[in-house]
Amino acid sequence: MKIFHIPAFTDNYIWAIQKDNHISVIDPGDSGVVIEVLKNNNLTLMDILITHHHYDHTGGIATLREMMEGKVYGPDNKSIEGIDVTLKERDLLTTLGYNFRCIETPGHTLDHISYYSELQGVLFCGDTLFSAGCGRLFEGTYSQMYKSLSKLSGLPDETSVYCTHEYTLSNLKFAQDQIEDIDIRNEMEDLIKKIEDGGISLPSTILKEKKINLFLGYKVPNDLQSLCPEDQFRELRIRKDSF
């Protein structure tokens, strides 16, 4: 599966799945940058996959619908205009011949869903799981987000993780503030070099996230050891909100 990123706004990535001269895109908040890629590379837009209702993920739907060949998939939320097929837990969809399963991942928002291809080993997780971090809680509860992250961390280690924002550097700085860990330190050093060379931090993998992402609970700061895992997550999220 060929996947590439289309930068949008200040730190968004619109992910594109390509097969021959067709692409499907995930969370196109900005139609303009997608249209530019289509025109410059003689590509045709097939489907759109939406993870949640925030405008920086949905803003391009209306314009792109006018030039696409397929359908718009997304959560069951009537506030998102232009959804053709609504999805819930375990629903399946096929785009460009690739099969994906819907995983409900509430927390950041109540309607948030993620898209997982078991055969391809690919996860598009929107604003739920970030590299070395997780999304803020705008609508959901700490318990919902904890359970959503537990679902995603239970996927195979080799799964490639495609989230929608480039927050990795700031997330790693927070992690370093909370715990002294060789994996986190090495990842920070590697990422700084990658950015200097014009690269990006994504995709990650589930295995990497288990090593560097404190929100998954595989590594716990000393002062949180006495708490249960869900309370550890809650305290970390509160700390990150004010970091």
Order of alpha helices (4+ residues) and beta strands (2+ residues): beta-beta-beta-alpha-beta-alpha-alpha-beta-beta-beta-beta-beta-beta-beta-beta-alpha-beta-alpha-alpha-beta-alpha-alpha
